[in-house]
Amino acid sequence: MKFDTPAGPNPIDRGRVVGIPHDRIDGAAKVTGTAPYAYERHDVAPNAAYGWIVGSAIAKGQIRSMDLRTAEAAPGVLGIVTHANAGALGKGQFNTAHLLGGPAIQHYEQALALVIADTLENARDAAKLVRIDYAPEQGRFDLKAERLHGTMPPASFGSPADTRVGDFDGAFARAAVKIDQSYSTPDHSHAMMEPHATTAAWNGDKLTLWTANQMIAWSVGEMAKTLGIPKENIRLVAPYIGGGFGAKLFLRADALLAALGAKQIGRPVKVAIARPQIPNNTTHRPATIQRIRLGAGKDGVIDAIAHEVWSGDLPGGGPETAAQQTRLLYRGANRITAHRLAVLDLPEGNAMRAPGEAVGMLALEVAMDELAEACGLDPVELRIRNDVQFDPEAGPQRPFSSRKLVECLRAGAQQFGWTKRNPKPGQVRDGRWLVGMGMAAAFRNNITTDSGARIGIDGQGRVTVETDMTDIGTGTYTIMAQTAAEVLGVEVDAVTVRLGDSRFPASAGSGGQWGANSSTAGVYAAAMAMRAKLADKAGYPIDDARFEDGLVKMGNQSQPLGALAGRDGLWVEDRIEFGDLAKRYAQATFGAHFCEVGVDIDTAEVRIRRMGGAFAAGRILNPKSARNQVIGAMTMGAGAALMEALDVDTRFGFFVNHDMAEYLVPVHADIPEQDVLFIEELDDKSSPMKAKGVGELGICGAGAAVANAVYNATGIRLRDYPLTIDKLLHAGMPVVAA
Amino acid sequence: MKAFTYERARSVEAAVKAAASVQSARFIAGGTNLLDLMKLQIETPAHLIDVNHLGLDKIEPTQEGGLRIGALVRNTDLAADQRVRRDYAVLSRALVAGASGQLRNKATTGGNLLQRTRCPYFYDTRMPCNKRRPGSGCGAMQGMSRSLAIVGVSDACIAQNPSDMAVALRLLDAQVETMAQGGAKRTIPLADFHRLPGDTPQVDNALQPGEMILSVTLPKPIGGIHVYRKVRDRASYAFALVSVAAVFGQNGQARFAFGGVAPKPWRTDGADAAASQGAKAVAEAALAGARTTPHNDFKKALLRQTLASLYRQQEAQA
């Protein structure tokens, strides 16, 4: 099914099941521990041996020699994979560093060997006995120093590194009110619940990987390229995934080394990347340094806006595109965005939930708060005045497909009680707490990607949906079932959804908040094809057929789906193919974040008291799972504001706090009640579902609302995240004498 | 984890005897720290002696009017004990400020005293660390040291003691009762139990090889207002940046012990003597001779501010 003109009325509009806060259909399997995860596939890969990864102890250099003899002789050891015996390996296009290093070493904890043994304990023990003689080389680990050598990176996903419209310098020089500030964000770790894990088994030259991966079709291709074998010989299976946040978008060392290990010992092998290895072995969200200049009239209307971003990555890597939202969010005739990329020999940077916007909004939305104060305007009003209904770089000929930022700002402010905020900072006390309120806009691009699905109906009228789409905790199973049930006129419990298997039609996968909208559109396409087939079987013209109550009806006639499917059942497959609507219309999701914090007058401890937000992201397919995504993302935004940071040791070139005791993410006690309001919206240019993505919107701006609330509470403006006690003390807390 | 042998001791005497007879044996109680360290091969005992079932899980009154806390009393049970909550509230408050509910259910009184530092360079076995590998150098001093100690440190080591419970015990002048090899019992004041690193940072405490903690005793209650204030980067389940255990008495008298700032629960006579002069004076006395890094220098101000917060609360309640 092509989607190249805006959607008209369609069966999804019935709203009988789509748009209902349906419970997760996989919920019972998850909470009873019967949902199978990659490391626990004893059912399908019995007798698997255990692999343990040996990571590099240096950040850059060469392996002079490896001595495996002691490890090989250790109890239970079945084999050891290294670069020397793995054979020639390619590299996937999405990997920057090699997943198996050696003799060259590209980063700390890069996998250099896999030790395989009969038990996990034996493998882990023997891994300690691998002796590696290193020839270290000087690396570059300090973004602040290296950014001076940053260069312009190539366009990423069709988006250029730099954009320039009008005469920024002239307009900024003339502006009545100017903001010119720098902000910095640290490296972040995804810290998803399930570590990277794979069980691998070979059958002749056919490889099966039960793995934790967000993008099945991509990763089949990447594995084929890495191993140099045909894609057809590889099967990836990932029915359940314990979170990803982008960490599992690509092939990682667990999958490659499990495959190599299983080949070497002729037996299934499973590999998990241990928690303390994850931050340095896998990818992370890169640190940024950002400069923002805003030039506005006294009325707050922006005439000049510039956002420049510096980040670093391994040679051949990519930038953190943190200026992305600045191209689309606010008006202004004179504009600059620029990204510069430095070479760093730290572990590989890559996508983490809302790459670009998540950290870009931490800077832009604080700059907007600063502009509001400089203009003497309410921050909500400032944003309303700078709303723009078209792509401000392209002009009015490229309108937004739908944009309800202003509605979100107004509804969110009202729900939160924003008018109670005292605009003068440092004024509100509640016992030992200084209390402040802050807000920020939310913005995240809406991306659509072609997506396929297969639908079957059996003789009992039971519907099965199959696609390689993944559910990474997002609720995909449920919205797939809702979509098929809506189109075919059956109940949700009459639908079985099977996901995450490369034998199923290739889907959009889970990433960039494109998954829900794109993959349900794929199911919609297949379900509409099934409708045509059923009508044909029933002998009803498709335009006269109605699909209700498990029946195909025409006038007062009806036939059950099961009877039409017959004993052999019916199957159809289709995919949604997106045309150029995303080019003709700017597509994005919007919202408004509000936050109230307390800051201890003496110790500068920051505690969030309330968070609230209003969001517009097209049709909300399932308000329960959508709310779940948004509050999770708001929580992650709070973490970025207040505590999350990988600490770089610039001497050894690694992330020091590489376990969950030292890399802090919010716990329940940090997060109070969160109110989420969805603004009604249907986007007919986004997909036939009229939905948009919502999985990442909630993180974009959430941290800035926290930061602005800290400023409102204390009068101290921090621009270097996270906003920790030491920085507040250094900047002048306490503001009240002891 | 190195392969190890395991036995469940039948009596305290048998446990101590077993520890004497096997090289590099360790007692295991809750295992909440030891097992993690074994997985990383920071601890590599050849033999584990399980002391969980020796009847050391009781809290009893002493003849002196205090309490004897068995070494195997779980943190959760100790924190919830009515006598502790009534007479030693600072201990109860310190305990619930530590770790998580699940960990406190498992962790024991004796084990908590033996938990090792949270210095990240101690935990990464590829990094230099004088505590883990004597003579290898200190990775932290010129590295990331934000969480580490600022007082009582040495040229060899700036690792902090991460315990909350021990800070309260130090404040209460607790004593540690042990049985050494050969069955002899001795009593070690908590003040002398943990060691400063000096040039042997690998030795955390005063226990001799094979010596086992039997109990911790508290002297008779001292009254006063008991406070434990822990300051950290998130609201729960994080180690202290700084913590203050305090008992406020009459006429401006108070005693203080501090966590997160030193290789051991930190207490100075000077700090107690300065109590009537307020937060700034107490902090200065507590941190006399402090040696900070650019990353952890803020702890000086934070300790002062944490004390200021406690004083402010006392005044508000007075």
Interface residues (C-beta under 8 A of the other chain):
Chain A: A57 P75 E121 R124 D125 K128 P276 R432 D600 I601 D602 T603 A604 E605 R607 L642 M643 D647 D649 R651 F652 V656 N657 H658 D659 A661 E662 L664 P666 V667 H668 A669 D670 T724 I725 D726 L729 H730 M733 P734 A738
Chain B: M1 K2 A3 K39 L40 Q41 R118 P120 Y121 Y123 D124 R126 M127 G139 Q142 G143 M144 R146 S147 V231 D233 R234 A235 S236 Y237 A238 F239 L241 G278 A279 K280 F298 A301 L302 R304 Q305 T306 A308 S309 Y311 R312 Q313
